[in-house]
Amino acid sequence: MMHTFARKFLSLALGMGLLAPAFAYAASDMPMHATEELQMSCSQLRKLSSEEKAAIVEKIGHNMDANALRPIFRCMFPGKVKRVAVVTYNDLKMNPKDREFLYYIPETEQFFVTCKSMNTIAYVTNGEAAGSNSREWRAYFQSNRSMFAEAAQMAKDMMQEMMEMMQ
């Protein structure tokens, strides 16, 4: 009898929205990622051309899709994304308190900096002629620091605009 009462109360409470906040219902209508390609399977992502993968990385950097690093590291470029450096300059990070990393994707000649709090890409820069090893990639990063700082500032501005729109 107690079991039946609990089941009826639970279904009634759920039906009235007492146990789930209103935003929980709206969330199911919203896509998990703004970058649609992140809905693809790992094997589908792996089979894409370098140009298609580069476009997806750009989209992720623009959209800052939460939890997008895993598909990049494990599906699109398994074992091919190279860590270049720990980003220590606060102006190059989304959150100065987080430990962020600079990565390079040789296949697409793209650098990206992580956003640890969202487990995604904070911003992407092109790295054509960046070299073929980590020493050359670090030198490229140092000599083009202003380009990275501009990309970081644009990402911060976009994030600020999104936060203001949500309020």
C-alpha positions in Angstrom: 0.0 0.0 0.0 2.8 2.4 0.9 4.5 1.6 -2.4 1.3 2.4 -4.4 0.9 5.7 -2.5 4.5 6.7 -3.2 4.1 5.8 -6.9 0.9 7.9 -7.3 2.4 10.8 -5.4 5.5 10.7 -7.5 3.6 10.7 -10.8 1.3 13.5 -9.5 4.2 15.6 -8.4 6.1 15.1 -11.7 2.9 16.0 -13.6 2.5 19.2 -11.7 6.2 20.1 -12.1 6.9 20.0 -8.4 9.9 17.8 -8.6 11.4 19.2 -11.7 12.1 22.9 -12.3 10.6 24.6 -15.3 13.9 24.9 -17.1 14.2 21.1 -17.1 11.4 20.8 -19.6 12.7 23.5 -21.9 16.2 21.9 -21.9 14.9 18.8 -23.8 13.9 21.1 -26.7 17.2 22.7 -26.9 20.2 21.1 -28.7 23.0 19.8 -26.5 25.6 21.5 -28.8 25.3 24.4 -31.1 27.8 22.6 -33.4 25.5 20.0 -35.0 28.4 17.8 -36.0 29.0 16.9 -32.4 25.9 14.8 -32.6 27.7 12.5 -35.1 29.2 9.2 -33.9 32.9 8.8 -33.3 33.4 6.7 -36.4 31.6 9.4 -38.5 33.8 12.1 -37.1 36.9 10.1 -37.7 36.0 9.6 -41.4 35.6 13.3 -42.2 38.2 15.2 -44.4 40.8 17.5 -42.9 38.9 20.5 -44.2 35.6 19.3 -42.6 37.4 18.7 -39.3 39.0 22.1 -39.4 35.6 23.7 -40.0 34.2 21.8 -37.0 37.0 22.9 -34.8 36.3 26.5 -35.8 32.6 26.1 -35.0 33.4 24.7 -31.6 35.7 27.6 -30.9 33.0 30.0 -31.9 30.1 28.3 -30.1 32.1 27.1 -27.1 30.1 23.9 -26.9 30.4 22.3 -23.5 32.2 19.0 -23.3 33.5 19.2 -26.9 37.1 18.2 -26.1 36.5 14.5 -25.9 35.2 14.2 -29.5 38.2 16.2 -30.7 40.8 14.2 -28.9 39.2 10.7 -29.2 37.3 10.8 -32.4 38.4 13.5 -34.8 42.1 13.4 -34.1 43.0 10.4 -32.0 46.5 10.8 -30.8 47.2 13.7 -33.2 46.4 16.8 -31.1 49.7 18.0 -29.6 50.0 19.9 -26.3 52.2 22.9 -26.9 52.2 24.8 -23.6 50.5 25.7 -20.4 48.9 29.1 -20.9 50.1 31.3 -18.0 49.1 34.7 -19.3 45.7 35.7 -17.8 44.8 37.8 -20.9 45.0 34.6 -23.0 42.6 32.6 -20.7 38.8 32.8 -20.3 39.1 32.5 -16.5 42.4 33.6 -15.0 42.0 31.1 -12.2 41.8 28.1 -14.5 44.8 26.2 -15.8 44.5 26.2 -19.6 46.5 24.6 -22.3 47.6 25.5 -25.8 47.2 22.7 -28.4 48.2 22.4 -32.0 46.5 20.1 -34.6 49.1 19.5 -37.4 46.5 18.0 -39.7 44.5 21.2 -39.9 47.3 23.7 -38.9 45.1 25.1 -36.0 46.0 26.2 -32.5 43.4 26.2 -29.8 43.3 27.2 -26.1 41.1 25.2 -23.8 38.3 26.5 -21.5 38.6 24.1 -18.6 35.4 25.2 -16.9 33.4 24.1 -19.9 35.7 21.4 -21.1 35.8 22.9 -24.6 37.8 25.2 -26.9 38.0 28.8 -25.8 39.3 30.1 -29.2 41.1 28.9 -32.3 43.8 30.5 -34.4 45.3 29.4 -37.7 48.9 28.2 -37.5 50.0 27.9 -41.1 53.8 27.7 -41.3 53.9 27.0 -37.6 56.5 24.3 -38.0 56.7 20.6 -37.4 57.6 20.2 -33.8 56.8 21.5 -30.3 59.8 23.8 -30.2 58.7 25.5 -33.4 55.1 25.6 -32.3 56.1 27.4 -29.0 58.2 29.8 -30.9 55.3 30.5 -33.3 53.0 31.1 -30.3 55.5 33.5 -28.7 56.1 35.5 -31.9 52.4 35.7 -32.6 51.2 36.4 -29.1 49.2 39.5 -30.1 47.1 37.3 -32.5 46.3 34.9 -29.6 45.5 37.9 -27.3 43.1 39.3 -29.9 41.4 35.9 -30.3 41.1 35.6 -26.6 39.6 39.0 -26.2 37.0 38.3 -28.9 36.1 35.1 -27.1 35.7 36.9 -23.8 33.6 39.6 -25.5 31.3 37.0 -27.0 31.0 35.2 -23.7 30.1 38.5 -22.0 27.4 39.2 -24.6 25.9 35.7 -24.2 25.8 36.2 -20.4 24.1 39.5 -20.8 21.5 38.1 -23.2 20.7 35.3 -20.7 19.9 37.8 -17.9 
